[in-house]
Amino acid sequence: MSMLRKYVSLSMVMILLLSFYSTAFAAGDDQVLRASPYIRSSSINVFADGNGKLRVESYVGATGIVDKLGIKELSIQKKSNGYWLPVEILISDNYKDDAISYIYDTFYYGSAGTTYRAYVEFYVEKDNGSETKISVSSPVTVE
């Protein structure tokens, strides 16, 4: 009886492994599967630099050269009573033409002891298509 269980278990594992292999192989070697046809990667980070100063770093990269690339809006939000409230828009409608990546770094001066985060709407446009990606940074408390 024990030998039969081992055989059945081993057979199930082999079937499972083969099904994963065939699924990965079906995509083909020359195909790259992407979650987005326009945005390859993006990031938004906030760092506390001391004396109330926050450094905001943002980046968006396209899957290739696109017609328009940049930020619809980048704003600072503060945490108040458990909610995130908008404080200030740092930049809006700022784009590069015929580009593959876009970097925007800036500063914001906040109040000591207050927790902030950055909210950004990245935008990419190519031919007649476009994509907007909303991201928020990890929260940071001003020193």
Buried (B, 14 or more C-beta within 10 A) or exposed (E): EEEEEEEEEEEEEEEEEEEEEEEEEEEEEEEEEEEEEBBBEBBBBBEBEEEBBBBBBBBBBBBEEBBBBBBBBBBBBBBEEEEBEEBEEBBEEBBBEEBEBBEBEBEBEBEEEBBBBBBBBBBBBBEEEEBEBEBEBEBBEBE
